[in-house]
């Protein structure tokens, strides 16, 4: 089977590429020589192209596309999110159809249903947040809607949704927390007591593999680790694998949200290019519960985690 991956130079896409390259022919989108080298070390072949400009020729002979590339930063221009997440996805869908690709796997997110509310034991029946106030959430929602709407008898489209992806080579959770601790900026929002589901990257890759083999076209599937835990437990467990205990400073969620709104307003007023010290999406997603019911994946795909939370932590300890 020939698989084409976007975002292979990133955390999730890289793990996906390394896994499938062991048993399949894998090609991956690359925009630079640096990305070429990363992709080649994963056992895949680099294809020079970028989101929004993928030609059917780039996808010649491809059976499956795994679309992981996206603008995931917590801050940026609305147009940048729309261009990367929505237009980039719809253009890739068009090219895939023209190239005769049979299966399109979209890496979604629980953020696609988030507009600021608690997410309590949610499943795939929750509506996409197409009018979310957060650019990332809204554009990922529109991207997923386009993916699922494109499903056809000869073109199977599926969205796989993780929550809080972690594991070796993570670039978005543990490194950010460690950086905030080092800079003296880390505080627990509402004491870190919000419950959360998590997804170890190995479990996500396993879920993607199962979606390719057994997934029903036009469907989304949540993939998570077993169990839930507080953000305090999750973040503290991660930092302890590096011998660091987070400080016990706390801030009420309502106050953090107010400060985030003020920060964003200042950044917009002065058109600052850096990221504000606090953003609404970062604050709101850590002060709201985010627990996921992945019974659908277990029922339809036969999914069960291939690595436990405790095993994943030990893996991080060993990676020192």
C-alpha contacts under 8 A as a table, 3 or more apart, distances in Angstrom:
res1	aa1	res2	aa2	distance
1	X	24	X	5.52
1	X	25	X	6.27
1	X	62	X	7.73
1	X	63	X	6.26
1	X	64	X	7.81
2	X	24	X	6.20
2	X	25	X	4.79
2	X	26	X	5.86
2	X	27	X	7.65
2	X	61	X	6.88
2	X	62	X	4.96
2	X	63	X	5.35
2	X	64	X	6.61
3	X	20	X	7.98
3	X	24	X	7.18
3	X	25	X	6.26
3	X	26	X	4.85
3	X	27	X	6.24
3	X	62	X	5.75
3	X	63	X	6.01
3	X	64	X	4.82
3	X	65	X	5.77
3	X	66	X	7.35
4	X	26	X	5.89
4	X	27	X	4.84
4	X	28	X	5.32
4	X	29	X	7.54
4	X	59	X	7.17
4	X	62	X	6.45
4	X	64	X	6.32
4	X	65	X	4.79
4	X	66	X	6.30
5	X	8	X	6.13
5	X	13	X	6.94
5	X	17	X	6.96
5	X	26	X	7.45
5	X	27	X	6.41
5	X	28	X	4.61
5	X	29	X	6.33
5	X	65	X	5.82
5	X	66	X	4.85
5	X	67	X	5.88
5	X	68	X	7.06
6	X	13	X	6.70
6	X	28	X	5.81
6	X	29	X	5.11
6	X	30	X	7.99
6	X	65	X	7.98
6	X	66	X	6.55
6	X	67	X	5.04
6	X	68	X	5.30
6	X	69	X	5.12
7	X	10	X	5.51
7	X	12	X	7.61
7	X	13	X	4.89
7	X	14	X	7.23
7	X	28	X	7.72
7	X	29	X	6.89
7	X	67	X	7.19
7	X	68	X	5.06
7	X	69	X	3.99
7	X	70	X	7.46
8	X	11	X	7.56
8	X	12	X	7.32
8	X	13	X	3.92
8	X	14	X	4.32
8	X	15	X	7.71
8	X	16	X	7.41
8	X	17	X	6.16
8	X	28	X	6.19
8	X	29	X	7.05
8	X	30	X	7.95
8	X	39	X	6.46
8	X	68	X	7.50
8	X	69	X	7.71
9	X	13	X	6.47
9	X	14	X	5.44
9	X	30	X	7.79
9	X	35	X	5.76
9	X	38	X	6.01
9	X	39	X	6.18
10	X	13	X	5.43
10	X	14	X	5.42
11	X	14	X	5.30
11	X	15	X	6.34
11	X	169	X	6.22
11	X	170	X	5.79
11	X	171	X	6.49
12	X	15	X	5.25
12	X	16	X	6.24
12	X	68	X	7.03
12	X	201	X	6.81
13	X	16	X	5.01
13	X	17	X	6.07
13	X	68	X	5.62
13	X	69	X	7.42
14	X	17	X	5.07
14	X	18	X	6.13
14	X	39	X	7.51
14	X	42	X	7.16
15	X	18	X	5.24
15	X	19	X	6.19
15	X	201	X	7.27
15	X	202	X	7.79
15	X	205	X	7.20
16	X	19	X	5.26
16	X	20	X	6.26
16	X	205	X	5.81
17	X	20	X	5.45
17	X	21	X	5.81
17	X	26	X	6.89
17	X	28	X	7.83
17	X	39	X	7.85
17	X	42	X	6.41
17	X	43	X	7.59
17	X	44	X	6.69
18	X	21	X	5.32
18	X	22	X	6.84
18	X	42	X	4.83
18	X	43	X	6.38
18	X	44	X	7.53
19	X	22	X	5.89
19	X	23	X	7.93
19	X	205	X	7.59
20	X	23	X	5.72
20	X	24	X	5.64
20	X	25	X	7.77
20	X	26	X	6.91
21	X	24	X	5.21
21	X	25	X	6.06
21	X	26	X	5.49
21	X	42	X	7.27
21	X	43	X	5.55
21	X	44	X	5.97
22	X	43	X	7.48
25	X	44	X	7.33
26	X	43	X	7.73
26	X	44	X	4.98
26	X	45	X	6.37
27	X	44	X	5.41
27	X	45	X	4.62
27	X	46	X	5.78
27	X	47	X	6.50
28	X	39	X	7.04
28	X	44	X	6.73
28	X	45	X	6.19
28	X	46	X	5.09
28	X	47	X	5.69
29	X	46	X	6.08
29	X	47	X	5.07
29	X	48	X	6.07
29	X	49	X	5.80
29	X	50	X	6.58
30	X	33	X	7.90
30	X	35	X	5.54
30	X	36	X	5.96
30	X	39	X	7.87
30	X	46	X	5.71
30	X	47	X	5.60
30	X	48	X	4.89
30	X	49	X	5.90
30	X	50	X	6.86
31	X	35	X	6.53
31	X	36	X	7.78
31	X	48	X	5.65
31	X	49	X	5.86
31	X	50	X	6.02
32	X	35	X	5.21
32	X	36	X	6.22
32	X	48	X	7.49
33	X	36	X	4.78
33	X	37	X	6.33
34	X	37	X	5.32
34	X	38	X	6.47
35	X	38	X	5.04
35	X	39	X	6.04
35	X	46	X	7.90
36	X	39	X	5.25
36	X	40	X	6.11
36	X	45	X	7.87
36	X	46	X	5.39
37	X	40	X	5.13
37	X	41	X	6.26
38	X	41	X	5.31
38	X	42	X	6.64
39	X	42	X	5.21
39	X	43	X	6.83
39	X	44	X	5.61
39	X	45	X	6.55
39	X	46	X	6.10
40	X	43	X	5.21
40	X	44	X	5.16
40	X	45	X	5.79
40	X	46	X	6.77
41	X	44	X	7.36
47	X	58	X	6.93
49	X	53	X	6.60
49	X	54	X	6.02
49	X	58	X	7.74
50	X	53	X	5.60
50	X	54	X	6.28
51	X	54	X	6.36
51	X	84	X	6.68
51	X	88	X	4.82
51	X	89	X	7.52
51	X	91	X	7.77
51	X	92	X	7.28
52	X	83	X	7.88
52	X	84	X	7.53
52	X	87	X	6.45
52	X	88	X	4.39
52	X	89	X	7.51
52	X	91	X	5.49
52	X	92	X	6.81
53	X	88	X	7.96
53	X	91	X	7.36
53	X	92	X	7.98
54	X	58	X	6.50
54	X	91	X	7.30
54	X	92	X	6.22
54	X	95	X	6.51
55	X	58	X	5.28
55	X	59	X	7.04
55	X	95	X	5.88
56	X	59	X	5.08
56	X	60	X	6.33
56	X	95	X	4.99
56	X	96	X	6.50
56	X	98	X	6.08
56	X	99	X	4.80
57	X	60	X	5.14
57	X	99	X	7.27
59	X	62	X	5.35
59	X	95	X	7.79
59	X	96	X	6.93
59	X	99	X	6.10
59	X	101	X	7.73
60	X	99	X	6.15
61	X	99	X	7.64
61	X	100	X	7.95
61	X	101	X	7.69
62	X	65	X	7.33
62	X	99	X	7.77
62	X	100	X	7.82
62	X	101	X	5.75
63	X	100	X	7.88
63	X	101	X	5.02
63	X	102	X	5.46
63	X	103	X	6.46
64	X	101	X	6.16
64	X	102	X	6.20
64	X	103	X	4.74
64	X	104	X	5.82
64	X	105	X	7.48
64	X	212	X	7.94
65	X	96	X	7.88
65	X	101	X	7.44
65	X	103	X	6.37
65	X	104	X	4.84
65	X	105	X	5.99
66	X	104	X	6.19
66	X	105	X	4.71
66	X	106	X	6.05
66	X	107	X	7.34
67	X	89	X	7.96
67	X	104	X	7.47
67	X	105	X	6.07
67	X	106	X	4.91
67	X	107	X	5.98
68	X	106	X	6.64
68	X	107	X	5.21
70	X	84	X	5.97
70	X	85	X	5.36
71	X	80	X	7.65
71	X	81	X	5.89
71	X	84	X	6.05
71	X	85	X	6.33
71	X	136	X	7.49
72	X	136	X	6.57
73	X	76	X	7.15
73	X	136	X	7.85
74	X	136	X	7.31
74	X	275	X	7.90
74	X	279	X	6.99
74	X	281	X	6.71
74	X	282	X	6.73
75	X	275	X	5.87
75	X	276	X	7.69
75	X	279	X	7.26
76	X	80	X	6.86
76	X	81	X	7.41
76	X	275	X	7.75
77	X	80	X	5.27
77	X	81	X	6.75
78	X	81	X	5.32
78	X	82	X	6.29
78	X	135	X	5.99
79	X	82	X	5.11
79	X	83	X	5.93
80	X	83	X	5.17
80	X	84	X	6.13
81	X	84	X	5.39
81	X	85	X	5.67
81	X	86	X	7.56
81	X	135	X	6.43
81	X	136	X	6.46
81	X	139	X	6.42
82	X	85	X	5.44
82	X	86	X	5.15
82	X	87	X	6.34
82	X	135	X	7.93
82	X	139	X	5.80
83	X	86	X	5.93
83	X	87	X	4.90
83	X	88	X	6.07
84	X	87	X	6.03
84	X	88	X	4.85
84	X	89	X	7.39
85	X	88	X	5.62
85	X	89	X	5.98
85	X	139	X	5.86
85	X	140	X	6.11
85	X	143	X	6.11
86	X	89	X	5.20
86	X	90	X	6.14
86	X	139	X	5.93
86	X	140	X	7.09
86	X	142	X	6.30
86	X	143	X	4.69
87	X	90	X	5.16
87	X	91	X	6.00
87	X	143	X	7.97
88	X	91	X	5.36
88	X	92	X	6.21
89	X	92	X	5.10
89	X	93	X	6.18
89	X	143	X	6.17
89	X	146	X	7.92
89	X	147	X	7.68
90	X	93	X	5.02
90	X	94	X	6.30
90	X	143	X	7.26
90	X	146	X	6.64
90	X	147	X	7.50
91	X	94	X	5.10
91	X	95	X	6.27
92	X	95	X	5.08
92	X	96	X	5.98
93	X	96	X	5.05
93	X	97	X	6.27
93	X	104	X	7.83
93	X	147	X	7.28
93	X	150	X	7.64
94	X	97	X	5.31
94	X	98	X	6.34
95	X	98	X	5.11
95	X	99	X	6.11
96	X	99	X	5.07
96	X	100	X	6.24
96	X	101	X	5.23
96	X	104	X	7.97
97	X	100	X	5.19
97	X	101	X	5.93
97	X	155	X	7.06
98	X	101	X	7.77
101	X	104	X	7.51
101	X	155	X	6.90
102	X	154	X	6.19
102	X	155	X	4.85
102	X	156	X	6.08
103	X	155	X	5.83
103	X	156	X	4.71
103	X	157	X	5.89
103	X	158	X	7.96
103	X	212	X	7.28
104	X	155	X	7.46
104	X	156	X	6.17
104	X	157	X	4.72
104	X	158	X	6.35
105	X	157	X	6.03
105	X	158	X	5.03
105	X	159	X	5.78
105	X	160	X	7.09
105	X	208	X	7.60
105	X	211	X	7.83
105	X	212	X	7.41
106	X	144	X	7.28
106	X	147	X	7.17
106	X	157	X	7.61
106	X	158	X	6.10
106	X	159	X	4.56
106	X	160	X	6.19
107	X	159	X	5.84
107	X	160	X	5.16
107	X	161	X	6.15
107	X	162	X	7.95
108	X	112	X	7.31
108	X	140	X	6.92
108	X	144	X	6.75
108	X	159	X	5.69
108	X	160	X	5.47
108	X	161	X	4.48
108	X	162	X	7.01
109	X	112	X	5.71
109	X	140	X	7.48
109	X	160	X	7.55
109	X	161	X	4.45
109	X	162	X	5.50
109	X	163	X	6.36
110	X	113	X	5.88
110	X	114	X	6.94
110	X	161	X	6.09
110	X	162	X	6.64
110	X	163	X	5.95
110	X	222	X	7.91
111	X	114	X	4.88
111	X	136	X	7.65
111	X	137	X	5.02
111	X	140	X	7.57
111	X	141	X	7.95
112	X	128	X	5.76
112	X	129	X	5.79
112	X	130	X	7.84
112	X	136	X	7.95
112	X	137	X	4.69
112	X	138	X	6.39
112	X	139	X	7.75
112	X	140	X	5.37
112	X	141	X	4.39
112	X	144	X	7.95
113	X	126	X	6.88
113	X	127	X	6.28
113	X	128	X	4.51
113	X	129	X	4.49
113	X	130	X	7.94
113	X	137	X	7.10
113	X	141	X	6.86
114	X	117	X	6.53
114	X	119	X	7.60
114	X	128	X	7.82
114	X	129	X	5.89
114	X	132	X	6.75
114	X	137	X	6.39
115	X	129	X	6.16
115	X	131	X	7.69
115	X	132	X	4.56
115	X	133	X	6.24
115	X	134	X	7.07
115	X	137	X	7.43
116	X	132	X	7.94
116	X	284	X	6.17
116	X	285	X	7.38
116	X	288	X	7.65
117	X	288	X	6.68
118	X	288	X	4.86
118	X	289	X	4.94
118	X	290	X	6.52
119	X	122	X	5.95
119	X	288	X	7.11
119	X	289	X	5.42
119	X	290	X	4.63
119	X	291	X	5.97
119	X	292	X	7.57
120	X	289	X	6.17
120	X	290	X	6.03
120	X	291	X	5.14
120	X	292	X	6.95
121	X	290	X	7.61
121	X	291	X	4.81
121	X	292	X	4.66
121	X	293	X	5.20
122	X	125	X	7.86
122	X	126	X	6.79
122	X	291	X	6.59
122	X	292	X	5.03
122	X	293	X	5.63
123	X	126	X	6.21
123	X	222	X	7.26
123	X	292	X	6.27
123	X	293	X	5.21
123	X	294	X	6.61
123	X	296	X	7.93
124	X	127	X	7.87
124	X	220	X	6.44
124	X	221	X	6.69
124	X	222	X	7.07
124	X	296	X	7.90
128	X	141	X	5.51
128	X	142	X	7.96
128	X	145	X	7.75
129	X	132	X	5.15
129	X	137	X	7.02
129	X	138	X	6.04
129	X	141	X	5.94
130	X	138	X	5.19
130	X	139	X	7.58
130	X	141	X	5.58
130	X	142	X	6.05
131	X	138	X	5.99
132	X	135	X	7.29
132	X	137	X	6.20
132	X	138	X	4.96
133	X	137	X	7.81
133	X	138	X	7.07
134	X	137	X	5.39
134	X	138	X	6.09
134	X	280	X	7.83
134	X	281	X	6.29
135	X	138	X	5.20
135	X	139	X	5.94
136	X	139	X	5.43
136	X	140	X	6.03
137	X	140	X	5.29
137	X	141	X	6.07
138	X	141	X	5.08
138	X	142	X	6.31
139	X	142	X	5.05
139	X	143	X	6.02
140	X	143	X	4.95
140	X	144	X	6.11
141	X	144	X	5.24
141	X	145	X	6.16
142	X	145	X	5.00
142	X	146	X	6.24
143	X	146	X	5.20
143	X	147	X	6.30
144	X	147	X	4.94
144	X	148	X	6.16
144	X	159	X	6.73
145	X	148	X	5.38
145	X	149	X	6.01
146	X	149	X	5.15
146	X	150	X	6.20
147	X	150	X	5.31
147	X	151	X	7.09
147	X	157	X	6.12
147	X	158	X	7.17
147	X	159	X	7.48
147	X	218	X	7.78
148	X	151	X	5.59
148	X	157	X	5.78
148	X	158	X	6.35
148	X	159	X	7.32
148	X	217	X	7.60
148	X	218	X	4.50
148	X	219	X	6.54
148	X	220	X	7.89
149	X	218	X	6.72
150	X	155	X	7.65
150	X	157	X	6.74
150	X	218	X	7.68
151	X	155	X	5.69
151	X	156	X	5.17
151	X	157	X	4.96
151	X	217	X	5.96
151	X	218	X	5.25
152	X	155	X	4.83
152	X	156	X	6.01
152	X	157	X	7.83
152	X	217	X	7.62
153	X	156	X	6.81
156	X	216	X	7.63
156	X	217	X	4.67
156	X	218	X	6.99
157	X	217	X	5.04
157	X	218	X	5.47
157	X	219	X	7.44
158	X	211	X	7.43
158	X	215	X	7.05
158	X	216	X	7.17
158	X	217	X	5.61
158	X	218	X	5.63
158	X	219	X	5.30
158	X	220	X	5.76
158	X	221	X	7.87
159	X	219	X	6.49
159	X	220	X	4.48
159	X	221	X	6.30
160	X	207	X	7.53
160	X	208	X	6.70
160	X	211	X	7.64
160	X	220	X	5.77
160	X	221	X	4.95
160	X	222	X	5.99
160	X	223	X	6.89
161	X	220	X	7.09
161	X	221	X	5.89
161	X	222	X	4.57
161	X	223	X	5.94
162	X	165	X	6.57
162	X	198	X	7.54
162	X	199	X	5.84
162	X	204	X	6.64
162	X	222	X	5.86
162	X	223	X	5.06
162	X	224	X	6.01
163	X	197	X	6.38
163	X	198	X	5.22
163	X	199	X	5.58
163	X	223	X	7.60
163	X	224	X	6.62
164	X	173	X	7.75
164	X	197	X	7.28
164	X	198	X	4.92
164	X	199	X	5.80
165	X	170	X	7.79
165	X	173	X	7.95
165	X	198	X	6.31
165	X	199	X	4.75
165	X	200	X	5.54
165	X	201	X	5.84
165	X	204	X	7.96
166	X	170	X	5.68
166	X	173	X	6.94
166	X	174	X	7.79
166	X	198	X	7.62
166	X	199	X	6.40
166	X	200	X	4.98
166	X	201	X	5.78
167	X	170	X	5.61
167	X	200	X	5.67
167	X	201	X	5.74
167	X	202	X	7.80
167	X	312	X	6.66
167	X	313	X	8.00
167	X	316	X	6.90
168	X	315	X	7.63
168	X	316	X	6.24
168	X	319	X	7.43
170	X	173	X	6.68
170	X	174	X	6.81
170	X	175	X	7.34
171	X	174	X	7.09
171	X	175	X	5.92
171	X	176	X	7.52
172	X	175	X	6.29
172	X	176	X	5.95
173	X	176	X	5.35
173	X	177	X	6.22
174	X	177	X	5.17
174	X	178	X	6.10
174	X	235	X	7.58
174	X	238	X	6.49
174	X	239	X	6.83
175	X	178	X	5.13
175	X	179	X	6.02
176	X	179	X	5.04
176	X	180	X	6.21
177	X	180	X	5.15
177	X	181	X	6.20
177	X	186	X	7.20
177	X	235	X	7.77
177	X	239	X	7.83
178	X	181	X	5.10
178	X	182	X	6.14
178	X	239	X	7.05
179	X	182	X	5.10
179	X	183	X	6.17
180	X	183	X	5.07
180	X	184	X	6.06
180	X	185	X	4.95
180	X	186	X	5.02
181	X	184	X	5.09
181	X	185	X	5.99
181	X	186	X	5.06
181	X	246	X	6.64
181	X	247	X	7.51
182	X	185	X	7.72
183	X	186	X	7.81
186	X	246	X	7.59
186	X	247	X	7.25
186	X	249	X	7.45
187	X	247	X	7.30
187	X	248	X	7.13
187	X	249	X	4.97
187	X	250	X	5.09
187	X	251	X	6.47
188	X	191	X	4.78
188	X	192	X	5.08
188	X	232	X	7.54
188	X	248	X	7.14
188	X	249	X	6.14
188	X	250	X	4.54
188	X	251	X	6.17
189	X	192	X	5.36
189	X	250	X	6.03
189	X	251	X	5.27
189	X	252	X	5.90
189	X	253	X	5.39
189	X	256	X	7.29
189	X	283	X	7.46
189	X	286	X	6.83
189	X	287	X	5.94
190	X	193	X	6.37
190	X	194	X	7.78
190	X	250	X	6.55
190	X	251	X	5.93
190	X	252	X	4.82
190	X	253	X	5.32
190	X	287	X	6.54
191	X	232	X	7.22
191	X	250	X	5.57
191	X	251	X	7.19
191	X	252	X	7.75
192	X	230	X	6.57
192	X	231	X	5.11
192	X	232	X	4.47
192	X	286	X	7.62
192	X	287	X	7.44
193	X	230	X	5.28
193	X	231	X	6.15
193	X	232	X	6.18
194	X	230	X	5.41
194	X	231	X	5.91
194	X	286	X	7.03
194	X	287	X	6.01
194	X	288	X	5.96
194	X	289	X	4.96
194	X	290	X	7.64
195	X	228	X	6.51
195	X	229	X	5.41
195	X	230	X	4.24
195	X	231	X	6.14
195	X	288	X	7.92
195	X	289	X	5.03
195	X	290	X	6.20
195	X	291	X	6.53
196	X	228	X	5.57
196	X	229	X	5.62
196	X	230	X	5.86
196	X	231	X	6.27
196	X	289	X	5.95
196	X	290	X	4.59
196	X	291	X	4.90
196	X	292	X	7.92
197	X	224	X	6.58
197	X	225	X	7.00
197	X	227	X	6.94
197	X	228	X	4.91
197	X	229	X	6.81
197	X	290	X	6.22
197	X	291	X	4.83
197	X	292	X	5.96
198	X	224	X	5.64
198	X	225	X	5.66
198	X	228	X	7.37
199	X	203	X	6.47
199	X	204	X	6.42
199	X	223	X	6.81
199	X	224	X	4.44
199	X	225	X	4.99
200	X	203	X	5.32
200	X	204	X	6.42
200	X	224	X	7.41
200	X	225	X	6.46
200	X	307	X	7.57
200	X	309	X	7.54
200	X	312	X	7.08
201	X	204	X	4.94
201	X	205	X	6.20
202	X	205	X	5.17
202	X	206	X	6.19
202	X	306	X	7.04
202	X	307	X	6.93
203	X	206	X	5.02
203	X	207	X	6.13
203	X	223	X	7.38
203	X	224	X	7.08
203	X	225	X	6.93
203	X	305	X	5.37
203	X	306	X	5.80
203	X	307	X	6.56
204	X	207	X	4.97
204	X	208	X	6.24
204	X	223	X	6.18
204	X	224	X	7.28
205	X	208	X	5.03
205	X	209	X	6.24
206	X	209	X	5.07
206	X	210	X	6.28
206	X	303	X	7.95
206	X	305	X	7.85
206	X	306	X	7.31
207	X	210	X	5.10
207	X	211	X	6.09
207	X	223	X	6.26
207	X	297	X	7.95
207	X	303	X	6.48
208	X	211	X	4.96
208	X	212	X	6.29
209	X	212	X	5.27
209	X	213	X	6.43
210	X	213	X	5.02
210	X	214	X	5.72
210	X	215	X	6.85
210	X	301	X	5.86
210	X	302	X	7.64
210	X	303	X	7.14
211	X	214	X	5.28
211	X	215	X	4.17
211	X	216	X	7.78
211	X	301	X	6.55
212	X	215	X	5.96
214	X	300	X	7.40
214	X	301	X	5.60
215	X	219	X	7.58
215	X	300	X	7.21
215	X	301	X	6.27
216	X	219	X	5.89
221	X	294	X	7.24
221	X	296	X	6.72
221	X	297	X	5.67
222	X	292	X	7.34
222	X	293	X	7.39
222	X	294	X	5.18
222	X	296	X	7.63
222	X	297	X	6.57
223	X	294	X	5.94
223	X	297	X	6.85
224	X	292	X	7.38
224	X	294	X	6.71
224	X	305	X	7.64
225	X	305	X	6.02
225	X	308	X	6.93
225	X	309	X	6.88
226	X	305	X	6.93
226	X	308	X	7.27
226	X	309	X	7.66
228	X	291	X	6.84
229	X	233	X	6.27
229	X	234	X	6.47
230	X	233	X	5.17
230	X	234	X	6.21
231	X	234	X	4.89
231	X	235	X	5.84
231	X	286	X	7.48
232	X	235	X	5.49
232	X	236	X	5.86
233	X	236	X	5.26
233	X	237	X	5.86
234	X	237	X	5.22
234	X	238	X	6.34
235	X	238	X	5.15
235	X	239	X	6.30
236	X	239	X	5.23
236	X	240	X	6.04
236	X	245	X	6.41
236	X	246	X	6.46
237	X	240	X	5.27
237	X	241	X	6.71
237	X	313	X	7.35
238	X	241	X	5.54
238	X	242	X	7.49
238	X	313	X	6.88
239	X	242	X	5.40
239	X	243	X	6.61
239	X	244	X	5.24
239	X	245	X	6.23
239	X	246	X	7.24
240	X	243	X	4.65
240	X	244	X	4.97
240	X	245	X	5.89
241	X	244	X	7.43
241	X	313	X	6.68
241	X	314	X	7.57
241	X	316	X	6.02
241	X	317	X	4.81
242	X	316	X	7.99
242	X	317	X	6.77
242	X	320	X	7.06
251	X	255	X	6.95
251	X	256	X	6.54
252	X	255	X	5.38
252	X	256	X	6.28
253	X	256	X	5.05
253	X	257	X	6.07
253	X	283	X	7.43
253	X	284	X	7.86
253	X	287	X	5.89
254	X	257	X	5.15
254	X	258	X	6.25
255	X	258	X	5.05
255	X	259	X	6.17
256	X	259	X	5.10
256	X	260	X	6.06
256	X	278	X	7.75
256	X	283	X	6.65
257	X	260	X	5.00
257	X	261	X	6.24
257	X	279	X	7.91
257	X	280	X	6.07
257	X	283	X	6.13
257	X	284	X	6.92
258	X	261	X	5.20
258	X	262	X	6.31
259	X	262	X	5.03
259	X	263	X	6.05
259	X	278	X	7.03
260	X	263	X	5.01
260	X	264	X	6.12
260	X	276	X	7.91
260	X	277	X	7.72
260	X	278	X	4.63
260	X	279	X	4.78
260	X	280	X	5.36
260	X	283	X	7.40
261	X	264	X	5.21
261	X	265	X	6.17
261	X	279	X	7.00
261	X	280	X	6.31
262	X	265	X	5.09
262	X	266	X	6.32
263	X	266	X	5.24
263	X	267	X	6.24
263	X	276	X	5.91
263	X	277	X	7.09
263	X	278	X	6.43
263	X	279	X	7.26
264	X	267	X	5.06
264	X	268	X	6.14
264	X	276	X	6.26
264	X	278	X	7.67
264	X	279	X	6.54
265	X	268	X	5.19
265	X	269	X	6.06
266	X	269	X	5.04
266	X	270	X	6.23
267	X	270	X	5.46
267	X	271	X	5.59
267	X	272	X	5.07
267	X	273	X	7.85
267	X	276	X	6.62
268	X	271	X	4.79
268	X	272	X	6.66
269	X	272	X	7.98
272	X	275	X	7.95
276	X	279	X	6.30
278	X	282	X	7.27
278	X	283	X	7.14
279	X	282	X	5.47
279	X	283	X	6.25
280	X	283	X	5.21
280	X	284	X	5.77
281	X	284	X	5.16
281	X	285	X	5.85
282	X	285	X	5.50
282	X	286	X	6.41
283	X	286	X	5.37
283	X	287	X	6.21
284	X	287	X	5.21
284	X	288	X	6.07
285	X	288	X	5.53
285	X	289	X	7.74
285	X	290	X	7.66
286	X	289	X	7.52
293	X	296	X	7.90
294	X	297	X	5.55
294	X	298	X	6.61
295	X	298	X	5.01
295	X	299	X	5.97
296	X	299	X	5.04
296	X	300	X	5.86
296	X	301	X	7.73
297	X	300	X	5.36
297	X	301	X	5.09
297	X	302	X	6.58
297	X	303	X	5.57
298	X	301	X	5.65
298	X	302	X	4.66
298	X	303	X	4.27
298	X	304	X	6.25
299	X	302	X	5.66
299	X	303	X	7.37
300	X	303	X	7.89
305	X	308	X	6.67
307	X	311	X	6.12
307	X	312	X	6.45
308	X	311	X	5.10
308	X	312	X	6.14
309	X	312	X	5.10
309	X	313	X	6.37
310	X	313	X	5.16
310	X	314	X	6.35
311	X	314	X	5.11
311	X	315	X	6.19
312	X	315	X	5.01
312	X	316	X	6.48
313	X	316	X	5.13
313	X	317	X	6.39
314	X	317	X	4.96
314	X	318	X	6.21
315	X	318	X	5.15
315	X	319	X	6.23
316	X	319	X	4.98
316	X	320	X	6.89
317	X	320	X	5.74
